């Protein structure tokens, strides 16, 4: 009897912890950090947060926030302001997310998804998953709006997988901190990138879909890789250092389109060291590991073979 009683007591204590969640009701104010606005207190890193579409007021992050998984229900709005929001689980947006100038961090150590019925426009996204193999997978379209050379998709640790969904990054794809990150384009979809800072980003993988790079794609050969095994990659310039290498394909072709001297497109797999300068293609650090052939025809095609 005592053993059964202890078992029941243990289950009673652990059950709410295993399924801990709190729902926004907005009964007092719009402040995320006000416990009175939540059904079970302000969310923590171990608590799922649900924003109800029927709440009397909608939340604004007045403090740095955290939660396990986040669900924005249909009819609900979350305004992130200029704060940081750390989500250790899944992101489900069925309503409206107003990013402001916030930073949404996908943390924790478990795989996560970014989905919902609505596309999400973030200002900045940071991934700190603890291991390169831990993924954040898109199930809906995603945009980051922090522009220029600022790191608007900072994959510090972990792998961001597009999963056939559209992705637009207005700023730079980077991997600050431990520089253990990967951007992986899979299944299909269209990925529009401004700048890829491959000096830090460990892996840039394209398996399918269309990738458009409007700015520089900076790569380095010190263990960092660019694997293009499918899809189409359109870019404007590649800058890298040391020995050019071509990976996972027996041919790489770079097209300089007529009339647009700095425009080029990749097909096949590539890990390379090329620079476009004044409409000319330059190979840097070419050694016996690869050869580069520059053909002076109407398309000005560059081929490299291992």
PASEBA-1860 file (N, C-alpha, C; in nm, 3 decimals):
! residues 306
1> XXXXXXXX> 0.082/-0.119/0.000/0.000/0.000/0.000/0.087/0.126/0.000 ~ 0.190/0.126/0.088/0.278/0.242/0.097/0.349/0.265/-0.036 ~ 0.394/0.152/-0.097/0.465/0.164/-0.224/0.373/0.223/-0.330 ~ 0.247/0.178/-0.335/0.152/0.230/-0.433/0.123/0.377/-0.409 ~ 0.114/0.412/-0.281/0.086/0.552/-0.248/0.201/0.641/-0.291 ~ 0.325/0.593/-0.270/0.441/0.672/-0.312/0.446/0.685/-0.464 ~ 0.409/0.577/-0.535/0.408/0.580/-0.681/0.307/0.681/-0.731 ~ 0.188/0.680/-0.673/0.085/0.776/-0.714/0.127/0.919/-0.685
9> XXXXXXXX> 0.193/0.939/-0.572/0.240/1.072/-0.536/0.346/1.120/-0.634 ~ 0.437/1.029/-0.671/0.542/1.064/-0.767/0.484/1.102/-0.901 ~ 0.385/1.024/-0.948/0.321/1.053/-1.076/0.247/1.184/-1.072 ~ 0.186/1.213/-0.959/0.112/1.338/-0.945/0.205/1.458/-0.952 ~ 0.325/1.440/-0.899/0.423/1.550/-0.900/0.485/1.566/-1.038 ~ 0.518/1.455/-1.105/0.590/1.460/-1.232/0.500/1.493/-1.349 ~ 0.374/1.454/-1.343/0.284/1.473/-1.457/0.275/1.619/-1.501 ~ 0.248/1.713/-1.410/0.241/1.852/-1.455/0.375/1.904/-1.505
17> XXXXXXXX> 0.485/1.849/-1.453/0.616/1.893/-1.500/0.640/1.846/-1.643 ~ 0.596/1.724/-1.673/0.619/1.668/-1.806/0.537/1.740/-1.912 ~ 0.422/1.795/-1.876/0.334/1.860/-1.972/0.307/2.005/-1.931 ~ 0.408/2.071/-1.873/0.390/2.206/-1.822/0.361/2.302/-1.935 ~ 0.255/2.380/-1.922/0.224/2.483/-2.019/0.151/2.596/-1.950 ~ 0.158/2.711/-2.013/0.087/2.828/-1.961/0.029/2.903/-2.079 ~ -0.094/2.952/-2.062/-0.166/3.017/-2.172/-0.187/3.164/-2.142 ~ -0.159/3.247/-2.241/-0.177/3.391/-2.226/-0.327/3.425/-2.227
25> XXXXXXXX> -0.371/3.496/-2.120/-0.509/3.542/-2.115/-0.519/3.694/-2.115 ~ -0.405/3.760/-2.089/-0.401/3.905/-2.097/-0.495/3.977/-2.004 ~ -0.519/3.920/-1.886/-0.617/3.976/-1.796/-0.578/4.106/-1.731 ~ -0.448/4.138/-1.725/-0.403/4.256/-1.651/-0.343/4.363/-1.742 ~ -0.257/4.322/-1.836/-0.186/4.418/-1.920/-0.136/4.347/-2.045 ~ -0.050/4.415/-2.121/0.011/4.353/-2.240/0.151/4.301/-2.210 ~ 0.195/4.309/-2.085/0.332/4.273/-2.049/0.352/4.122/-2.039 ~ 0.443/4.070/-2.120/0.480/3.928/-2.116/0.525/3.888/-1.976
33> XXXXXXXX> 0.599/3.974/-1.910/0.659/3.941/-1.782/0.567/3.950/-1.662 ~ 0.439/3.978/-1.681/0.343/3.988/-1.572/0.273/3.853/-1.555 ~ 0.298/3.787/-1.443/0.243/3.654/-1.419/0.091/3.651/-1.422 ~ 0.028/3.765/-1.390/-0.118/3.770/-1.386/-0.180/3.756/-1.525 ~ -0.099/3.774/-1.629/-0.150/3.761/-1.765/-0.147/3.618/-1.818 ~ -0.098/3.526/-1.735/-0.081/3.387/-1.779/-0.161/3.293/-1.690 ~ -0.204/3.183/-1.747/-0.284/3.088/-1.670/-0.203/3.016/-1.564 ~ -0.072/2.998/-1.590/0.013/2.928/-1.494/0.147/3.000/-1.477
41> XXXXXXXX> 0.142/3.130/-1.478/0.263/3.209/-1.456/0.342/3.232/-1.584 ~ 0.441/3.318/-1.573/0.525/3.353/-1.688/0.599/3.229/-1.737 ~ 0.604/3.206/-1.869/0.672/3.086/-1.920/0.819/3.084/-1.882 ~ 0.872/2.963/-1.868/1.014/2.941/-1.844/1.068/2.855/-1.957 ~ 1.196/2.826/-1.950/1.260/2.744/-2.054/1.203/2.603/-2.060 ~ 1.131/2.561/-1.956/1.074/2.426/-1.951/0.922/2.428/-1.965 ~ 0.865/2.543/-2.003/0.720/2.558/-2.010/0.676/2.595/-2.149 ~ 0.578/2.524/-2.204/0.520/2.562/-2.332/0.436/2.688/-2.314
49> XXXXXXXX> 0.449/2.781/-2.408/0.372/2.906/-2.404/0.271/2.906/-2.517 ~ 0.144/2.936/-2.485/0.037/2.941/-2.584/-0.025/3.080/-2.580 ~ -0.030/3.146/-2.694/-0.093/3.277/-2.702/-0.233/3.256/-2.757 ~ -0.333/3.282/-2.676/-0.471/3.257/-2.713/-0.524/3.370/-2.802 ~ -0.598/3.331/-2.905/-0.657/3.430/-2.993/-0.777/3.500/-2.933 ~ -0.828/3.448/-2.823/-0.945/3.507/-2.759/-0.910/3.592/-2.638 ~ -0.779/3.614/-2.615/-0.737/3.694/-2.499/-0.785/3.839/-2.514 ~ -0.805/3.903/-2.401/-0.856/4.040/-2.402/-0.751/4.139/-2.451
57> XXXXXXXX> -0.624/4.111/-2.425/-0.513/4.192/-2.478/-0.407/4.096/-2.531 ~ -0.321/4.146/-2.619/-0.216/4.063/-2.678/-0.080/4.100/-2.619 ~ 0.010/4.002/-2.606/0.135/4.025/-2.533/0.241/4.101/-2.613 ~ 0.317/4.179/-2.539/0.438/4.244/-2.589/0.553/4.205/-2.496 ~ 0.664/4.164/-2.553/0.780/4.129/-2.471/0.838/4.256/-2.408 ~ 0.810/4.276/-2.281/0.866/4.390/-2.208/0.994/4.351/-2.135 ~ 1.025/4.222/-2.135/1.147/4.167/-2.076/1.196/4.057/-2.169 ~ 1.320/4.014/-2.151/1.368/3.897/-2.224/1.282/3.777/-2.185
65> XXXXXXXX> 1.236/3.702/-2.285/1.146/3.591/-2.258/1.207/3.457/-2.293 ~ 1.149/3.351/-2.240/1.191/3.216/-2.274/1.071/3.123/-2.261 ~ 1.079/3.011/-2.332/0.975/2.910/-2.322/1.028/2.781/-2.382 ~ 0.953/2.674/-2.365/0.988/2.549/-2.431/0.940/2.560/-2.575 ~ 0.817/2.525/-2.604/0.760/2.549/-2.736/0.668/2.670/-2.731 ~ 0.654/2.737/-2.845/0.568/2.856/-2.853/0.463/2.833/-2.960 ~ 0.336/2.857/-2.924/0.227/2.849/-3.019/0.151/2.981/-3.018 ~ 0.143/3.045/-3.135/0.062/3.165/-3.152/-0.065/3.122/-3.223
73> XXXXXXXX> -0.175/3.120/-3.152/-0.300/3.069/-3.209/-0.358/3.163/-3.313 ~ -0.450/3.112/-3.392/-0.519/3.194/-3.491/-0.590/3.311/-3.420 ~ -0.573/3.430/-3.474/-0.632/3.549/-3.414/-0.545/3.614/-3.308 ~ -0.434/3.549/-3.271/-0.345/3.603/-3.168/-0.228/3.677/-3.232 ~ -0.170/3.769/-3.154/-0.054/3.846/-3.198/0.049/3.850/-3.087 ~ 0.175/3.827/-3.123/0.286/3.844/-3.029/0.378/3.952/-3.083 ~ 0.398/4.057/-3.004/0.488/4.166/-3.040/0.617/4.149/-2.960 ~ 0.729/4.129/-3.032/0.855/4.100/-2.962/0.933/4.225/-2.927
81> XXXXXXXX> 0.897/4.341/-2.981/0.967/4.464/-2.949/1.114/4.457/-2.980 ~ 1.196/4.497/-2.883/1.342/4.494/-2.901/1.406/4.390/-2.810 ~ 1.328/4.292/-2.767/1.375/4.195/-2.669/1.432/4.068/-2.734 ~ 1.484/3.982/-2.650/1.531/3.849/-2.691/1.432/3.745/-2.641 ~ 1.393/3.654/-2.730/1.303/3.546/-2.694/1.372/3.414/-2.725 ~ 1.392/3.333/-2.623/1.457/3.202/-2.641/1.352/3.093/-2.642 ~ 1.348/3.016/-2.751/1.252/2.908/-2.767/1.332/2.778/-2.774 ~ 1.311/2.690/-2.678/1.388/2.566/-2.671/1.319/2.450/-2.741
89> XXXXXXXX> 1.198/2.471/-2.788/1.124/2.367/-2.858/1.077/2.416/-2.994 ~ 0.952/2.383/-3.029/0.898/2.416/-3.160/0.835/2.555/-3.163 ~ 0.840/2.614/-3.281/0.775/2.743/-3.306/0.656/2.717/-3.398 ~ 0.534/2.750/-3.352/0.414/2.731/-3.432/0.340/2.863/-3.441 ~ 0.336/2.919/-3.561/0.273/3.049/-3.581/0.147/3.032/-3.665 ~ 0.033/3.035/-3.598/-0.096/3.031/-3.667/-0.164/3.167/-3.665 ~ -0.093/3.266/-3.614/-0.149/3.401/-3.602/-0.056/3.505/-3.661 ~ -0.013/3.599/-3.575/0.073/3.708/-3.621/0.189/3.727/-3.526
97> XXXXXXXX> 0.310/3.732/-3.580/0.428/3.763/-3.502/0.486/3.893/-3.554 ~ 0.497/3.993/-3.465/0.555/4.122/-3.500/0.695/4.127/-3.441 ~ 0.795/4.121/-3.528/0.932/4.098/-3.482/0.998/4.220/-3.419 ~ 0.960/4.341/-3.462/1.031/4.460/-3.414/1.178/4.450/-3.447 ~ 1.264/4.469/-3.347/1.410/4.451/-3.363/1.459/4.341/-3.269 ~ 1.377/4.239/-3.253/1.406/4.133/-3.156/1.502/4.030/-3.213 ~ 1.553/3.948/-3.124/1.635/3.833/-3.158/1.566/3.709/-3.103 ~ 1.525/3.618/-3.192/1.466/3.492/-3.149/1.573/3.386/-3.151
105> XXXXXXXX> 1.599/3.326/-3.036/1.703/3.225/-3.022/1.637/3.087/-3.013 ~ 1.678/2.998/-3.102/1.636/2.859/-3.091/1.744/2.785/-3.013 ~ 1.715/2.763/-2.885/1.813/2.706/-2.794/1.778/2.565/-2.754 ~ 1.832/2.523/-2.641/1.809/2.388/-2.595/1.894/2.287/-2.669 ~ 1.866/2.159/-2.647/1.945/2.052/-2.709/1.863/1.959/-2.796 ~ 1.732/1.983/-2.808/1.645/1.895/-2.886/1.619/1.954/-3.024 ~ 1.588/1.867/-3.120/1.550/1.914/-3.253/1.423/1.997/-3.242 ~ 1.404/2.087/-3.338/1.289/2.177/-3.332/1.237/2.202/-3.473
113> XXXXXXXX> 1.114/2.251/-3.481/1.055/2.289/-3.608/1.005/2.433/-3.600 ~ 1.000/2.497/-3.719/0.942/2.630/-3.731/0.827/2.616/-3.830 ~ 0.704/2.621/-3.780/0.591/2.594/-3.867/0.469/2.675/-3.831 ~ 0.354/2.619/-3.867/0.228/2.687/-3.847/0.164/2.721/-3.981 ~ 0.044/2.776/-3.975/-0.028/2.810/-4.097/0.017/2.942/-4.157 ~ 0.092/3.021/-4.080/0.139/3.151/-4.127/0.290/3.150/-4.143 ~ 0.338/3.218/-4.247/0.482/3.241/-4.260/0.525/3.334/-4.147 ~ 0.651/3.320/-4.105/0.702/3.405/-3.997/0.813/3.494/-4.048
121> XXXXXXXX> 0.800/3.623/-4.020/0.905/3.719/-4.051/0.974/3.758/-3.920 ~ 1.097/3.710/-3.903/1.179/3.745/-3.787/1.264/3.867/-3.820 ~ 1.318/3.931/-3.717/1.420/4.033/-3.740/1.556/3.966/-3.745 ~ 1.588/3.893/-3.639/1.712/3.816/-3.632/1.683/3.681/-3.570 ~ 1.750/3.578/-3.622/1.738/3.443/-3.567/1.876/3.393/-3.528 ~ 1.886/3.336/-3.410/2.010/3.274/-3.362/1.981/3.130/-3.324 ~ 2.070/3.040/-3.364/2.055/2.898/-3.333/2.168/2.856/-3.240 ~ 2.133/2.806/-3.122/2.232/2.759/-3.024/2.189/2.622/-2.972
129> XXXXXXXX> 2.195/2.522/-3.058/2.140/2.392/-3.026/2.237/2.297/-2.955 ~ 2.360/2.335/-2.936/2.450/2.252/-2.859/2.528/2.150/-2.938 ~ 2.480/2.114/-3.060/2.551/2.017/-3.143/2.517/2.043/-3.289 ~ 2.614/2.024/-3.377/2.593/2.046/-3.519/2.481/1.960/-3.574 ~ 2.467/1.837/-3.525/2.369/1.743/-3.578/2.225/1.775/-3.536 ~ 2.206/1.865/-3.441/2.072/1.899/-3.393/2.010/2.002/-3.487 ~ 1.893/1.971/-3.540/1.834/2.051/-3.646/1.720/2.141/-3.600 ~ 1.708/2.252/-3.671/1.588/2.336/-3.668/1.532/2.330/-3.810
137> XXXXXXXX> 1.413/2.271/-3.827/1.360/2.241/-3.960/1.238/2.327/-3.988 ~ 1.239/2.391/-4.103/1.125/2.472/-4.145/1.010/2.385/-4.192 ~ 0.890/2.417/-4.145/0.767/2.362/-4.198/0.679/2.474/-4.253 ~ 0.735/2.593/-4.260/0.667/2.710/-4.315/0.773/2.807/-4.364 ~ 0.732/2.904/-4.444/0.826/3.002/-4.497/0.877/3.092/-4.385 ~ 1.004/3.132/-4.397/1.069/3.215/-4.296/1.145/3.329/-4.365 ~ 1.139/3.447/-4.304/1.217/3.563/-4.349/1.287/3.623/-4.228 ~ 1.412/3.668/-4.247/1.478/3.751/-4.146/1.504/3.886/-4.210
145> XXXXXXXX> 1.473/3.995/-4.140/1.473/4.128/-4.202/1.593/4.215/-4.163 ~ 1.673/4.174/-4.066/1.793/4.249/-4.032/1.886/4.245/-4.153 ~ 1.917/4.362/-4.211/1.978/4.365/-4.343/2.126/4.401/-4.339 ~ 2.186/4.403/-4.458/2.326/4.443/-4.473/2.420/4.332/-4.432 ~ 2.530/4.371/-4.367/2.630/4.273/-4.324/2.607/4.225/-4.181 ~ 2.496/4.264/-4.122/2.461/4.216/-3.988/2.417/4.070/-3.996 ~ 2.443/3.996/-3.890/2.412/3.852/-3.887/2.265/3.832/-3.857 ~ 2.184/3.819/-3.961/2.040/3.803/-3.938/1.999/3.657/-3.926
153> XXXXXXXX> 2.085/3.564/-3.972/2.067/3.421/-3.942/2.201/3.371/-3.890 ~ 2.210/3.364/-3.759/2.336/3.329/-3.692/2.324/3.186/-3.639 ~ 2.376/3.090/-3.716/2.367/2.949/-3.678/2.492/2.915/-3.599 ~ 2.492/2.949/-3.471/2.611/2.932/-3.388/2.644/2.785/-3.369 ~ 2.543/2.707/-3.328/2.559/2.562/-3.311/2.429/2.496/-3.355 ~ 2.439/2.405/-3.453/2.321/2.335/-3.501/2.309/2.347/-3.652 ~ 2.202/2.292/-3.707/2.178/2.293/-3.851/2.038/2.344/-3.880 ~ 2.033/2.445/-3.968/1.904/2.499/-4.012/1.870/2.430/-4.143
161> XXXXXXXX> 1.751/2.366/-4.149/1.709/2.290/-4.266/1.587/2.356/-4.327 ~ 1.593/2.390/-4.457/1.481/2.461/-4.520/1.365/2.367/-4.551 ~ 1.392/2.240/-4.580/1.286/2.139/-4.593/1.186/2.174/-4.703 ~ 1.232/2.233/-4.812/1.143/2.267/-4.922/1.064/2.395/-4.903 ~ 1.084/2.463/-4.791/1.015/2.589/-4.763/1.100/2.708/-4.811 ~ 1.035/2.818/-4.838/1.107/2.938/-4.879/1.177/3.002/-4.760 ~ 1.297/3.054/-4.787/1.375/3.123/-4.684/1.436/3.248/-4.746 ~ 1.419/3.362/-4.680/1.480/3.486/-4.724/1.558/3.546/-4.607
169> XXXXXXXX> 1.687/3.569/-4.629/1.774/3.627/-4.526/1.826/3.760/-4.579 ~ 1.780/3.870/-4.521/1.816/4.002/-4.572/1.957/4.041/-4.534 ~ 2.010/3.984/-4.428/2.145/4.016/-4.384/2.242/3.905/-4.416 ~ 2.324/3.871/-4.319/2.431/3.772/-4.341/2.399/3.642/-4.270 ~ 2.428/3.530/-4.338/2.426/3.398/-4.274/2.564/3.375/-4.216 ~ 2.571/3.354/-4.086/2.700/3.343/-4.019/2.690/3.237/-3.910 ~ 2.804/3.209/-3.849/2.809/3.118/-3.735/2.910/3.175/-3.637 ~ 2.862/3.264/-3.550/2.951/3.325/-3.452/2.970/3.231/-3.334
177> XXXXXXXX> 3.049/3.271/-3.239/3.073/3.185/-3.123/3.164/3.070/-3.159 ~ 3.115/2.947/-3.144/3.198/2.830/-3.171/3.204/2.795/-3.319 ~ 3.124/2.864/-3.403/3.125/2.843/-3.548/3.104/2.696/-3.583 ~ 2.998/2.637/-3.528/2.965/2.497/-3.555/2.822/2.492/-3.609 ~ 2.804/2.545/-3.730/2.670/2.554/-3.784/2.663/2.515/-3.930 ~ 2.542/2.480/-3.973/2.518/2.445/-4.113/2.386/2.503/-4.159 ~ 2.386/2.553/-4.282/2.263/2.588/-4.352/2.244/2.483/-4.460 ~ 2.131/2.409/-4.453/2.107/2.299/-4.545/1.978/2.323/-4.622
185> XXXXXXXX> 1.991/2.334/-4.754/1.876/2.359/-4.842/1.834/2.225/-4.901 ~ 1.712/2.180/-4.868/1.667/2.048/-4.909/1.529/2.053/-4.973 ~ 1.493/1.948/-5.043/1.361/1.918/-5.099/1.323/2.011/-5.215 ~ 1.332/2.142/-5.198/1.294/2.237/-5.302/1.279/2.375/-5.242 ~ 1.189/2.455/-5.300/1.168/2.589/-5.250/1.270/2.687/-5.303 ~ 1.253/2.814/-5.265/1.343/2.921/-5.307/1.408/2.984/-5.185 ~ 1.540/2.994/-5.189/1.616/3.051/-5.079/1.689/3.175/-5.131 ~ 1.656/3.290/-5.075/1.718/3.416/-5.114/1.810/3.463/-5.002
193> XXXXXXXX> 1.939/3.472/-5.032/2.039/3.510/-4.933/2.112/3.636/-4.978 ~ 2.151/3.716/-4.881/2.229/3.835/-4.914/2.378/3.804/-4.912 ~ 2.425/3.747/-4.803/2.568/3.723/-4.786/2.586/3.598/-4.700 ~ 2.683/3.514/-4.740/2.717/3.395/-4.662/2.860/3.410/-4.614 ~ 2.878/3.411/-4.483/3.012/3.428/-4.427/3.066/3.291/-4.389 ~ 3.118/3.221/-4.493/3.164/3.085/-4.472/3.295/3.072/-4.399 ~ 3.357/3.184/-4.364/3.476/3.177/-4.281/3.442/3.119/-4.144 ~ 3.316/3.141/-4.101/3.271/3.086/-3.973/3.173/2.970/-3.991
201> XXXXXXXX> 3.080/2.984/-4.087/2.979/2.880/-4.109/3.047/2.752/-4.154 ~ 3.028/2.644/-4.079/3.097/2.518/-4.110/3.053/2.459/-4.244 ~ 2.920/2.454/-4.267/2.869/2.386/-4.385/2.760/2.470/-4.451 ~ 2.768/2.479/-4.582/2.659/2.533/-4.664/2.626/2.424/-4.766 ~ 2.510/2.362/-4.749/2.473/2.244/-4.828/2.349/2.273/-4.910 ~ 2.356/2.246/-5.040/2.241/2.263/-5.128/2.214/2.128/-5.195 ~ 2.099/2.069/-5.164/2.062/1.939/-5.219/1.948/1.950/-5.320 ~ 1.873/2.060/-5.315/1.759/2.079/-5.405/1.714/2.224/-5.395
209> XXXXXXXX> 1.620/2.262/-5.483/1.565/2.396/-5.478/1.649/2.497/-5.554 ~ 1.615/2.623/-5.538/1.685/2.733/-5.603/1.738/2.829/-5.497 ~ 1.867/2.856/-5.504/1.932/2.947/-5.409/1.983/3.068/-5.486 ~ 1.943/3.187/-5.443/1.988/3.312/-5.503/2.070/3.388/-5.400 ~ 2.195/3.418/-5.434/2.285/3.491/-5.344/2.313/3.627/-5.406 ~ 2.260/3.734/-5.347/2.271/3.867/-5.406/2.402/3.935/-5.373 ~ 2.468/3.896/-5.264/2.595/3.955/-5.224/2.707/3.855/-5.235 ~ 2.807/3.870/-5.150/2.923/3.781/-5.154/2.897/3.648/-5.085
217> XXXXXXXX> 2.955/3.544/-5.140/2.962/3.415/-5.075/3.108/3.393/-5.040 ~ 3.140/3.412/-4.913/3.279/3.404/-4.868/3.304/3.267/-4.808 ~ 3.401/3.194/-4.864/3.428/3.059/-4.817/3.576/3.043/-4.786 ~ 3.607/2.946/-4.702/3.746/2.918/-4.665/3.762/2.767/-4.658 ~ 3.881/2.718/-4.685/3.902/2.574/-4.695/3.954/2.509/-4.567 ~ 3.958/2.582/-4.459/4.012/2.525/-4.336/3.907/2.439/-4.267 ~ 3.861/2.334/-4.337/3.764/2.243/-4.279/3.620/2.281/-4.305 ~ 3.596/2.402/-4.358/3.459/2.443/-4.387/3.424/2.400/-4.529
225> XXXXXXXX> 3.296/2.364/-4.551/3.260/2.302/-4.678/3.139/2.368/-4.740 ~ 3.139/2.370/-4.873/3.023/2.407/-4.953/2.992/2.287/-5.041 ~ 2.883/2.218/-5.013/2.847/2.098/-5.088/2.721/2.127/-5.170 ~ 2.737/2.137/-5.300/2.623/2.159/-5.390/2.601/2.030/-5.468 ~ 2.502/1.954/-5.429/2.478/1.824/-5.492/2.347/1.820/-5.568 ~ 2.276/1.930/-5.575/2.151/1.936/-5.648/2.096/2.077/-5.647 ~ 1.988/2.097/-5.719/1.928/2.229/-5.725/2.008/2.325/-5.811 ~ 1.975/2.453/-5.800/2.041/2.559/-5.875/2.085/2.666/-5.778
233> XXXXXXXX> 2.209/2.711/-5.792/2.263/2.818/-5.708/2.304/2.933/-5.798 ~ 2.243/3.048/-5.779/2.275/3.168/-5.856/2.343/3.268/-5.763 ~ 2.459/3.319/-5.803/2.532/3.411/-5.718/2.594/3.524/-5.794 ~ 2.658/3.615/-5.721/2.725/3.729/-5.784/2.875/3.727/-5.762 ~ 2.923/3.667/-5.656/3.067/3.666/-5.634/3.107/3.569/-5.526 ~ 3.219/3.500/-5.548/3.274/3.408/-5.449/3.412/3.457/-5.410 ~ 3.439/3.465/-5.282/3.572/3.501/-5.233/3.616/3.394/-5.136 ~ 3.737/3.340/-5.153/3.784/3.241/-5.058/3.936/3.241/-5.054
241> XXXXXXXX> 3.992/3.150/-4.977/4.136/3.148/-4.961/4.190/3.006/-4.974 ~ 4.321/2.996/-4.993/4.392/2.869/-4.997/4.355/2.787/-5.121 ~ 4.351/2.653/-5.109/4.342/2.564/-5.225/4.198/2.548/-5.269 ~ 4.169/2.567/-5.398/4.033/2.541/-5.444/4.004/2.392/-5.447 ~ 3.886/2.354/-5.402/3.847/2.213/-5.405/3.703/2.202/-5.456 ~ 3.675/2.097/-5.525/3.541/2.073/-5.577/3.491/1.943/-5.516 ~ 3.377/1.952/-5.451/3.335/1.841/-5.366/3.205/1.779/-5.414 ~ 3.201/1.647/-5.412/3.080/1.568/-5.434/3.021/1.587/-5.573
249> XXXXXXXX> 3.103/1.612/-5.671/3.057/1.615/-5.809/3.179/1.607/-5.898 ~ 3.164/1.549/-6.017/3.281/1.537/-6.104/3.298/1.661/-6.191 ~ 3.207/1.756/-6.178/3.221/1.876/-6.258/3.155/1.994/-6.190 ~ 3.217/2.109/-6.201/3.160/2.234/-6.153/3.163/2.331/-6.270 ~ 3.054/2.396/-6.298/3.050/2.492/-6.407/3.004/2.626/-6.353 ~ 3.080/2.728/-6.386/3.049/2.865/-6.347/3.019/2.945/-6.472 ~ 2.901/3.002/-6.481/2.862/3.079/-6.599/2.870/3.228/-6.568 ~ 2.939/3.302/-6.652/2.929/3.447/-6.649/2.837/3.488/-6.761
257> XXXXXXXX> 2.719/3.532/-6.726/2.619/3.560/-6.827/2.655/3.685/-6.906 ~ 2.631/3.680/-7.033/2.663/3.791/-7.122/2.589/3.917/-7.079 ~ 2.660/4.026/-7.073/2.601/4.155/-7.040/2.593/4.183/-6.892 ~ 2.616/4.084/-6.809/2.616/4.104/-6.664/2.746/4.048/-6.610 ~ 2.855/4.124/-6.614/2.988/4.069/-6.593/3.011/4.009/-6.456 ~ 2.936/4.049/-6.355/2.959/3.994/-6.222/2.854/3.892/-6.182 ~ 2.775/3.847/-6.279/2.668/3.752/-6.248/2.715/3.612/-6.284 ~ 2.689/3.517/-6.197/2.729/3.380/-6.227/2.633/3.282/-6.164
265> XXXXXXXX> 2.637/3.160/-6.213/2.550/3.055/-6.159/2.629/2.928/-6.145 ~ 2.599/2.849/-6.044/2.670/2.725/-6.019/2.580/2.607/-6.052 ~ 2.640/2.501/-6.097/2.567/2.375/-6.113/2.660/2.263/-6.072 ~ 2.609/2.165/-6.001/2.694/2.056/-5.955/2.740/2.080/-5.813 ~ 2.849/2.017/-5.774/2.899/2.031/-5.638/3.026/2.111/-5.637 ~ 3.045/2.193/-5.535/3.161/2.280/-5.537/3.211/2.312/-5.398 ~ 3.340/2.305/-5.381/3.406/2.371/-5.269/3.523/2.441/-5.336 ~ 3.519/2.569/-5.345/3.613/2.633/-5.436/3.670/2.762/-5.386
273> XXXXXXXX> 3.760/2.814/-5.467/3.830/2.936/-5.435/3.837/3.020/-5.562 ~ 3.734/3.098/-5.585/3.724/3.176/-5.707/3.684/3.318/-5.673 ~ 3.729/3.411/-5.755/3.688/3.550/-5.737/3.651/3.608/-5.872 ~ 3.539/3.680/-5.874/3.503/3.753/-5.994/3.551/3.897/-5.977 ~ 3.630/3.943/-6.070/3.681/4.079/-6.061/3.676/4.142/-6.199 ~ 3.599/4.250/-6.211/3.586/4.321/-6.338/3.546/4.227/-6.452 ~ 3.457/4.133/-6.421/3.407/4.044/-6.523/3.500/3.930/-6.558 ~ 3.616/3.921/-6.493/3.711/3.813/-6.519/3.709/3.713/-6.404
281> XXXXXXXX> 3.737/3.588/-6.434/3.742/3.484/-6.332/3.886/3.458/-6.294 ~ 3.914/3.462/-6.167/4.049/3.436/-6.119/4.048/3.312/-6.030 ~ 4.145/3.222/-6.050/4.166/3.111/-5.959/4.277/3.147/-5.863 ~ 4.260/3.117/-5.734/4.358/3.157/-5.635/4.414/3.034/-5.566 ~ 4.546/3.021/-5.560/4.608/2.910/-5.492/4.588/2.778/-5.562 ~ 4.581/2.779/-5.695/4.556/2.655/-5.769/4.676/2.562/-5.758 ~ 4.651/2.439/-5.714/4.756/2.339/-5.700/4.715/2.210/-5.770 ~ 4.794/2.105/-5.754/4.767/1.983/-5.826/4.636/1.917/-5.784
289> XXXXXXXX> 4.579/1.958/-5.672/4.455/1.897/-5.625/4.339/1.923/-5.719 ~ 4.348/2.023/-5.802/4.240/2.056/-5.895/4.297/2.137/-6.009 ~ 4.227/2.138/-6.119/4.269/2.228/-6.225/4.150/2.312/-6.269 ~ 4.180/2.428/-6.320/4.076/2.520/-6.364/4.100/2.549/-6.511 ~ 3.999/2.541/-6.590/4.009/2.569/-6.733/3.913/2.682/-6.766 ~ 3.964/2.785/-6.825/3.884/2.902/-6.859/3.862/2.901/-7.009 ~ 3.740/2.887/-7.053/3.706/2.877/-7.194/3.651/3.011/-7.243 ~ 3.714/3.066/-7.343/3.674/3.197/-7.393/3.568/3.181/-7.502
297> XXXXXXXX> 3.450/3.135/-7.461/3.340/3.127/-7.555/3.233/3.228/-7.516 ~ 3.120/3.219/-7.579/3.016/3.319/-7.555/2.963/3.317/-7.412 ~ 2.969/3.200/-7.349/2.923/3.190/-7.210/3.035/3.203/-7.111 ~ 3.157/3.200/-7.157/3.276/3.207/-7.070/3.260/3.109/-6.954 ~ 3.280/2.985/-6.982/3.255/2.876/-6.886/3.384/2.837/-6.815 ~ 3.371/2.822/-6.683/3.484/2.777/-6.602/3.455/2.638/-6.551 ~ 3.545/2.543/-6.578/3.526/2.408/-6.529/3.638/2.369/-6.436 ~ 3.606/2.294/-6.331/3.708/2.239/-6.245/3.681/2.092/-6.223
305> XX> 3.783/2.013/-6.231/3.770/1.869/-6.205/3.875/1.827/-6.103 ~ 3.840/1.736/-6.011/3.938/1.689/-5.914/4.041/1.601/-5.981
END
